[in-house]
Amino acid sequence: MEAKYQDSPEDSSGVPSISLQAMCGITAAHTIKVLGFIHNNPVNILVDSGSTHNFINTTHAQKLKLETSDSKSFDVFVANGEKISGRGVCKALPLDCQGVQMLVDFLLLPISGTDIVLGISGCGG
């Protein structure tokens, strides 16, 4: 079944959005999976042009004992119309993706099937 995308909520309200595929860690035409490293720990990365921001799995961030700054809870729109809540940000996290070193800001979100989603915001959050 082919997904039909509406205008991103980011366009009008500034609310982050994530594709349904990224939420579940499923690859699709607009995604690619790669291996990366945070502090020499391997992480599964889903690069997704259907997501507006960068997200990190809340549980994985805790497992890696990453420093997070608490934030007010935020809503993230899923492409299927659902809205989920997240809380917390990892700022300037050093990510090695395919040998490219970058500092990336991530929103903490309970995603599954992958550790990290890199959205169209790219490096620097």
C-alpha positions as CSV (number, residue, x, y, z in Angstrom):
1,M,0.0,0.0,0.0
2,E,1.5,3.3,-1.0
3,A,1.5,6.1,1.6
4,K,0.1,9.5,0.7
5,Y,1.7,12.4,2.4
6,Q,0.0,15.6,3.3
7,D,1.7,18.9,4.1
8,S,3.9,18.5,7.1
9,P,2.6,20.0,10.4
10,E,6.1,21.6,10.6
11,D,5.1,23.9,7.7
12,S,2.3,25.6,9.5
13,S,2.6,25.1,13.2
14,G,6.2,24.4,14.0
15,V,5.3,21.0,15.4
16,P,7.7,18.2,14.7
17,S,6.5,15.3,12.6
18,I,7.8,11.8,12.0
19,S,6.9,9.3,9.3
20,L,5.0,6.2,10.2
21,Q,7.9,4.1,8.8
22,A,10.4,5.9,11.0
23,M,8.2,5.5,14.0
24,C,8.3,1.7,13.5
25,G,11.8,1.5,12.1
26,I,10.6,0.3,8.7
27,T,12.5,1.2,5.5
28,A,10.6,2.7,2.6
29,A,11.5,4.6,-0.6
30,H,12.3,7.8,1.4
31,T,14.4,6.0,4.1
32,I,17.8,4.3,4.4
33,K,19.3,2.4,7.3
34,V,23.0,2.8,8.3
35,L,25.2,2.0,11.2
36,G,26.6,4.8,13.3
37,F,28.4,5.4,16.6
38,I,27.8,7.6,19.6
39,H,30.7,7.6,22.0
40,N,32.0,4.4,20.3
41,N,28.7,2.6,20.9
42,P,27.0,1.3,17.8
43,V,23.6,2.8,16.9
44,N,21.1,1.9,14.2
45,I,20.3,5.0,12.2
46,L,17.2,5.5,10.0
47,V,17.7,8.4,7.6
48,D,14.2,9.6,6.8
49,S,13.2,12.5,4.5
50,G,9.6,12.1,5.7
51,S,10.5,13.3,9.3
52,T,11.0,16.9,10.2
53,H,13.4,16.5,13.1
54,N,16.1,14.2,14.5
55,F,14.8,11.7,17.1
56,I,16.5,9.3,19.5
57,N,14.8,6.4,21.2
58,T,14.3,7.3,24.8
59,T,15.2,3.9,26.1
60,H,18.4,3.8,24.0
61,A,19.5,7.2,25.3
62,Q,19.1,6.0,28.8
63,K,21.0,2.8,28.0
64,L,23.9,4.9,26.7
65,K,23.6,7.2,29.7
66,L,23.4,10.2,27.4
67,E,23.2,13.7,28.9
68,T,19.7,15.1,28.3
69,S,18.2,18.4,29.1
70,D,14.7,18.3,30.4
71,S,12.2,20.2,28.4
72,K,8.5,20.7,28.5
73,S,6.7,17.9,26.9
74,F,6.2,18.3,23.2
75,D,3.9,16.7,20.7
76,V,5.0,14.9,17.6
77,F,2.7,14.2,14.7
78,V,2.9,10.8,13.1
79,A,2.1,10.7,9.4
80,N,-0.9,8.5,10.0
81,G,-2.6,11.3,12.0
82,E,-1.6,10.1,15.5
83,K,0.0,12.5,18.0
84,I,2.6,11.2,20.5
85,S,4.3,13.0,23.3
86,G,8.0,13.3,24.0
87,R,10.1,15.0,26.6
88,G,13.8,15.9,26.6
89,V,16.5,16.8,24.3
90,C,20.1,15.6,23.6
91,K,22.0,18.7,22.5
92,A,25.1,18.5,20.3
93,L,25.5,14.7,20.5
94,P,28.6,13.5,18.7
95,L,27.5,11.1,16.0
96,D,29.7,9.2,13.6
97,C,27.7,8.2,10.6
98,Q,29.5,6.3,7.9
99,G,32.8,7.9,8.9
100,V,31.4,11.4,9.0
101,Q,31.6,13.1,12.4
102,M,28.8,15.6,13.3
103,L,27.1,17.2,16.3
104,V,23.4,16.5,16.2
105,D,20.5,17.7,18.4
106,F,17.9,15.0,19.1
107,L,14.4,15.0,20.5
108,L,13.8,12.0,22.9
109,L,10.9,9.9,21.6
110,P,9.7,6.4,22.3
111,I,10.3,5.0,18.8
112,S,10.8,1.4,17.9
113,G,12.8,-0.6,15.4
114,T,15.7,1.8,15.3
115,D,17.8,3.8,17.7
116,I,18.0,7.1,15.8
117,V,15.9,8.8,13.1
118,L,17.7,11.6,11.2
119,G,15.1,13.8,9.6
120,I,15.3,16.6,7.1
121,S,16.6,19.0,9.8
122,G,19.9,17.1,9.5
123,C,22.9,18.1,11.5
124,G,22.6,20.4,14.4
125,G,18.9,19.6,15.0
